[in-house]
Every structure is written in C-alpha cells, then in structure tokens.
Amino acid sequence: MYKQHSLPTFFHKREPFMRKANENDFFGSGQRPPLDDSVLIKLFNQHSKSIQFIQSKLNVKRTLLNHLAYQKNLEESLVYNRYDIEKKVRTRVLLIDASYSMRQHKEKIQALLKNERYDIILYHDRDIFRYEIDTFTIPNFKGGTSYTKPLSRLMDIKVPLTIQHVTDGEIALYDEAKARTILKQLSMVLYKRIVL
C-alpha cells in the first residue's frame, strides 16, 4: 500500500507522470463542453413565436331558435361564437453534426444555408456544444458523434420544433437504434435528417 495523499510507485521505481487536463481535453477525447440545459431552455423560450387569431364557430342552437321562433330567413338568423386562439409557430432549428468526419462537407453545409432560413443553429458532436442565431460560422470539426444525447436534450424542451439534422450518418448501430426510439417519442417535433 501507499501512503495517503501520495502517488503509488511502480515496480520499476519510476515516478508516475500526472498530466494536467486541458480545457480542450473534455472527457479525454477532444470533446467540447456541452451547453447547459438552462441556456438551451432560455434560448428556445426567447425564440418561440405564437400567432393569435380569432376563430368563429356556428352556434346551431341559437341559429335554429332565431330561424324557427322569430320566423327569420336562415341567412339572417345565423349566430357565430368567436374564440381567441393562440397557436405556437414551430421554431426552425438546424442541427449540424460537427464531428471529425464532417470536415469535408463545409461547402455543402454553406450551400444548404443559402437556400433555407433557420431561427436557431445548433452544433453537436456527442452533445450540443454551441448555438448561433440566424448566422453560420464554420466550427472546428473534431471528436466523435452521437445522435442520442442531442436528440434527447431537444425532446426535453416543450416547444414545437422543426429540426433539420445535417450529418454524414457515420454513427454506431446501437446509437442509431437509440436515436430511432427517441424520435418516436417526439410529439412536438418534425424531424428531417439530411445525409451528406
């Protein structure tokens, strides 16, 4: 055994080398620190939009009462009830895979952005690590990729979304299966994957 607060000595009597972690070495694989949940929720709440409109519905009982009791023409006896309705508009999200295998697709991503307009742009590798609003800058493409964690985090946000996911599709089979089960649970989200 070795003393408390001291490092163990190897059999060949060499002192162990302890490397200090860099901020670039998040999780030991060059992965970037993920966005905090509170930041994501605040971001989507700020950019969710709603439309208010008035809807009219025919009141059948009052219409028939006017028509039969007061002997009015049917057109003159129509009665409508009005309802104020607030409908949430889907927030358009572009989810960009920024793993190392995507480094060769920079021009394709920029060409895609010329044709479409998005409210929020999210970047992910194994998790969502950055966002931008209405603009696109080329990220550092590094690290591995996963769909499960980013999609499960977007599932927790209770805002109607339209997600276009730009990726090269190079993920593990078990991660693909988990992502499919998550997508089946997304009720407020329209999801489309664009494979480059």
C-alpha distance (Angstrom), angle and dihedral (degrees) to the residues before:
residue distance angle dihedral
M1 . . .
Y2 3.74 . .
K3 3.77 130.5 .
Q4 3.74 120.9 -90.4
H5 3.85 113.2 -91.2
S6 3.80 92.6 15.7
L7 3.77 128.8 105.5
P8 3.81 120.2 -112.8
T9 3.81 118.7 -105.2
F10 3.78 117.4 -130.4
F11 3.81 121.8 -127.0
H12 3.79 91.8 -102.1
K13 3.83 89.5 55.2
R14 3.80 95.1 -116.6
E15 3.80 116.7 144.4
P16 3.83 113.1 -115.9
F17 3.79 117.2 -109.4
M18 3.80 113.9 -130.1
R19 3.79 114.6 -162.1
K20 3.79 117.8 -155.2
A21 3.79 114.3 -126.5
N22 3.78 116.9 -111.2
E23 3.79 123.0 -144.7
N24 3.82 85.6 -117.3
D25 3.83 90.1 58.0
F26 3.79 96.7 69.0
F27 3.82 107.7 161.7
G28 3.81 87.1 -1.8
S29 3.82 95.1 -85.0
G30 3.78 104.8 83.1
Q31 3.80 91.1 -95.9
R32 3.77 116.3 153.8
P33 3.80 122.5 -121.7
P34 3.83 110.5 -91.0
L35 3.79 124.2 -117.0
D36 3.76 114.0 -97.1
D37 3.83 117.0 -107.6
S38 3.80 91.7 -123.2
V39 3.83 90.2 55.4
L40 3.82 91.5 51.4
I41 3.80 94.0 47.4
K42 3.81 92.0 47.5
L43 3.81 90.5 47.8
F44 3.81 93.8 52.9
N45 3.80 93.8 42.8
Q46 3.81 90.4 53.5
H47 3.80 93.3 49.9
S48 3.78 100.8 39.7
K49 3.80 111.2 109.3
S50 3.76 132.2 -162.1
I51 3.80 134.1 -163.6
Q52 3.78 122.2 -144.4
F53 3.77 119.0 -152.4
I54 3.78 139.5 158.5
Q55 3.77 120.2 -116.3
S56 3.80 123.1 -163.9
K57 3.77 123.4 -150.3
L58 3.79 125.7 -170.9
N59 3.81 114.3 -111.7
V60 3.81 99.9 -142.9
K61 3.83 97.3 -173.1
R62 3.80 95.5 52.5
T63 3.80 91.6 42.8
L64 3.82 92.5 53.4
L65 3.81 91.2 44.0
N66 3.82 90.8 53.6
H67 3.78 91.7 45.5
L68 3.81 98.3 47.1
A69 3.80 104.0 28.9
Y70 3.79 98.9 41.4
Q71 3.84 96.4 32.1
K72 3.82 92.8 -127.5
N73 3.77 126.1 154.8
L74 3.78 113.1 -92.8
E75 3.82 92.3 -115.1
E76 3.83 91.1 53.8
S77 3.80 94.8 46.9
L78 3.82 97.6 55.2
V79 3.83 112.3 125.5
Y80 3.81 122.9 -169.5
N81 3.80 130.2 -165.6
R82 3.79 115.2 -145.5
Y83 3.81 124.3 -144.6
D84 3.80 128.0 -168.7
I85 3.80 107.3 -136.8
E86 3.78 128.4 -170.8
K87 3.77 114.7 -158.9
K88 3.80 123.2 -171.9
V89 3.78 115.2 -130.4
R90 3.79 116.2 -137.1
T91 3.80 113.8 -104.4
R92 3.81 109.8 -128.3
V93 3.81 110.0 -130.7
L94 3.79 128.8 -174.7
L95 3.81 110.8 -157.7
I96 3.82 110.3 -163.4
D97 3.78 123.4 -163.3
A98 3.83 104.3 -135.9
S99 3.80 98.2 -178.8
Y100 3.80 122.5 131.7
S101 3.81 94.3 -96.0
M102 3.85 90.4 61.3
R103 3.84 94.9 62.5
Q104 3.82 91.8 98.2
H105 3.83 93.9 56.0
K106 3.83 100.9 63.7
E107 3.80 94.5 114.9
K108 3.81 92.9 47.8
I109 3.81 90.8 53.2
Q110 3.81 91.4 50.0
A111 3.82 90.9 48.5
L112 3.81 89.8 51.7
L113 3.79 91.0 52.4
K114 3.82 92.1 53.8
N115 3.81 91.0 62.7
E116 3.81 100.1 41.3
R117 3.80 136.6 47.7
Y118 3.80 122.2 -143.7
D119 3.80 133.4 -171.7
I120 3.82 95.7 -147.9
I121 3.81 131.6 17.6
L122 3.82 115.5 -156.5
Y123 3.82 125.6 -169.2
H124 3.80 122.5 -154.2
D125 3.76 142.6 174.7
R126 3.82 109.2 163.1
D127 3.81 89.3 -21.0
I128 3.81 137.9 8.2
F129 3.80 105.7 -79.7
R130 3.81 107.0 165.9
Y131 3.79 143.1 15.1
E132 3.78 138.8 -163.9
I133 3.77 133.4 -169.9
D134 3.82 119.2 -132.7
T135 3.83 93.2 -27.3
F136 3.78 134.7 83.1
T137 3.77 128.4 -148.6
I138 3.78 122.5 177.7
P139 3.82 109.1 -105.2
N140 3.79 127.4 -147.4
F141 3.77 103.6 -89.9
K142 3.80 105.5 -140.7
G143 3.79 142.7 126.1
G144 3.78 132.1 32.5
T145 3.78 128.1 -57.4
S146 3.77 139.1 -124.7
Y147 3.80 132.3 173.8
T148 3.80 96.9 -164.4
K149 3.80 100.5 73.0
P150 3.84 98.1 42.6
L151 3.81 93.0 46.2
S152 3.81 93.7 46.1
R153 3.81 89.9 51.7
L154 3.81 90.9 51.3
M155 3.79 89.5 48.6
D156 3.82 89.6 60.7
I157 3.81 91.3 59.8
K158 3.80 108.3 89.1
V159 3.81 97.0 -149.0
P160 3.84 125.8 109.1
L161 3.81 106.8 -104.3
T162 3.77 139.5 -176.1
I163 3.80 106.7 -155.0
Q164 3.79 124.7 -166.9
H165 3.80 108.3 -171.3
V166 3.81 115.4 -158.2
T167 3.81 112.1 -160.4
D168 3.78 143.9 133.6
G169 3.81 91.4 -124.1
E170 3.81 95.2 -123.5
I171 3.81 101.6 143.1
A172 3.79 136.3 123.7
L173 3.81 117.8 -83.9
Y174 3.82 93.6 -120.9
D175 3.82 89.8 53.1
E176 3.81 90.2 50.2
A177 3.82 90.0 52.7
K178 3.83 92.4 48.9
A179 3.81 90.9 48.1
R180 3.82 90.8 53.1
T181 3.81 91.8 53.9
I182 3.81 90.3 49.4
L183 3.81 91.3 50.3
K184 3.81 90.3 53.6
Q185 3.81 88.7 58.4
L186 3.81 95.1 50.6
S187 3.79 104.1 103.2
M188 3.81 100.0 162.8
V189 3.81 95.1 43.3
L190 3.79 133.5 84.8
Y191 3.80 106.6 -157.1
K192 3.80 129.7 -165.5
R193 3.79 125.0 173.7
I194 3.82 118.1 -150.6
V195 3.82 109.6 -161.0
L196 3.81 113.9 -159.2
